[in-house]
Every structure is written in C-alpha cells, then in structure tokens.
Amino acid sequence: MNWQSDANVTETILAPVLEGWYDHHKRDLPWRHTRDPYRIWLSEVILQQTRVAQGKPYYERFVAAYPTVADMARSDEQSLLRLWQGLGYYSRARNLHQTARYVTEHCAGKFPDTYRELLKMKGIGAYTAAAVASFAFGERVAVVDGNVYRVLARLFGIDQDITTTAAKKTFAALAARLIERANDPATYNQAVMEFGAIQCTPVSPDCLLCPLQQHCVAYQTGRQSRLPVKAKKSPVRDRYYSYLVFRNNGRLALRERTARDIWQNLFDFYLQETDEPVTTLRDLALPDPVSGLVQQGASAAYVVELSQLLSHQRIRAFFHLIDLPDRLLEQLPTGLNWYSMDQVNELPKPVLISNYLAREFG
Ligand code: SF4
C-alpha cells in the first residue's frame, strides 16, 4: 500500500475528490432539488432529529401543509406540533414556528441570505446557518456536523475529544480551510456529509472501496473504530410516571404540559411522578381531592405499562383508567379538560400517550 498520509496533500485533494465522489453516489432526496432557503432550513431541522429515511416523509408532509414560510407562520402551533409528532425535541418544532413568524413579520417573508444574519435567528445554530447559507445562497462557509467530525477525524487522524471546545475549534478551522479548495461550496458541503452518511459510516465504513483510502490516517493505522473520540454521554435518568386516565361518557380528561420539562405544550393525562415504580393505585400517594375522586370512580382492574426512551431520560409509565360518573365531574383536578376521542386524536401528544391511546382505544 502506498501510504501517503501527508496532511497538506490530503487538504489539497479532499474537496475535489469528494465533489467527484458525490456526483456518482449522492442519493436523490427531495430537498436537493431546491434552492429555496425555507425548504432547505426545514429539511435541516427535521434531519437533526432523525435519519434520512424517517425524515423524508416528515419533510414531504410539512411541505404539503406549509409550502411557504408564510404558510407556516400562519399556522397554529398545535397543528405544527401534530405534524412534528414522533420526532421528539419539541422545542425545535416551536422554534421552527417562531422563526417562520419572525421571517414573515420582520424580514418581509425573505430568509436572511448570509451566514452571519442567519445565525441571529432563533433556533438556527452554526450548522444550520452554514447549511442554508451554502445550499441556498452558495456562500463559502463549511458545515460541521457529526458526519463531518467523523470523516475529518479519521482522514487526518485527529484524536481530540469532539465534545470539547478545543476540538470544535480544530475541526472548524480545518473545515474552513478545506472548503476554500472546493469548486462549489454547496456541492462540497453536501458531499462531505453524504460521504459520512453512506461511505465513512460510524460502524463498518466501506474502506476497501474508498477513494481516500491511501490518504486516510485511520485506515492506514487501523483506527477507524476509535475515531472520532467522543466522551461518554451522561447516564440516562429513569423517571416513573403514574397516569390517571379519567373517562366520562366516551370523553377523556387531558391537560397541556406547560412546565419547563419534556413534552412542553403537548397533552397528557393527570400525572403523578414518583421516585420508584408504583404499579398499583393503592400505593400511589395522591393528594386528597384526587384520591377521593379515584375512590368514588370505577377503576379498571388492570394497569397498562409502557415506556419510552428519550435522549437522556427513560420514562416508565403506568396508566390507570378511571370511569367517573356525571356527579363527580366538577371535582376534576384543575388543568384537566374533557375531550371527545376525535378531539383527542387532533391534540399534539407525546408518542408514549399516542401509543397508550392506540393500545387502549385504537
Ligand atoms: S478509508 Fe475508511 S475510514 Fe478512511 S475515509 Fe475512507 S471510509 Fe472513512
């Protein structure tokens, strides 16, 4: 093997090689057929949440519902959250909505056309600003996402922990130098990310058919699986939710989650959180008025247990269905409101709640 690990040489050839590779290997994706900054921004926000195969139908649904930024700005937040349902990180969906409104109200409906101006928008960080500025406006500014960290760390043998500020500076500076040699900044940015997504993958990169094999420090030193270096994630926190699902004449009682916590502005049922799993109503320490209501209602004999894994939390939930007669309706805890099943279907809800509804009433 002709070992050519000279960083200067790699810097010189990388952009043209990747642009050529991209020309032959790129996937045909709907957001690659547009230079509309709104649609590019939308696709990038969706793809921060999920893989391309899962993100594509979301993108298509959003574009069908809101073809322009003005359409999104006019929508109500609940409809938008419903379309977003299943992607998680709901604060990003709310930022999407607020940014659409900002663009419509303060920028005459036109997205800012430079990286610097884009960065000033709510919810648009360095990565998204670089993606929109380069893909839509051709600005020569490098994107640095997880794919780019991986490709550059392996190619150049950089073993700094990519969660540190020092490493972020190293990679940003290298990426900025590399894009200077690109024929077209938009193509180069797409190319390096696509290369990371389908060639230089996290597990089992396709090194044997890689056009950069001879220049790749990781390949030449057998360190593909050890690069990039990333500090271990903080441990997952376990949370235990006991839900009381009050039902009356086919209607269910739900409330909007307003606290600064997971699932803000989504709807769920009366919730008691506990430090340990509590599987029976009897062992649940409910406040007085609620425990009285539970005793007078007719509780189902079974408990439905479901769980959901979020990025840093594991939710284990126990659902208790309780039928309330009309005479107790006035004692419903504050914040809860009655919804018909059709209305419940329309509300934005966490996936955990949707799964419960599908299982119990679907
Ligand atoms: S040789 Fe392997 S590790 Fe190196 S850039 Fe190519 S695919 Fe990635």
Residues whose N, C-alpha, C, O or C-beta is under 5 A from the ligand:
A	BS01	SF4	R154 Q199 C200 P205 D206 C207 C210 L212 Q213 C216 A218 Y219 Q224
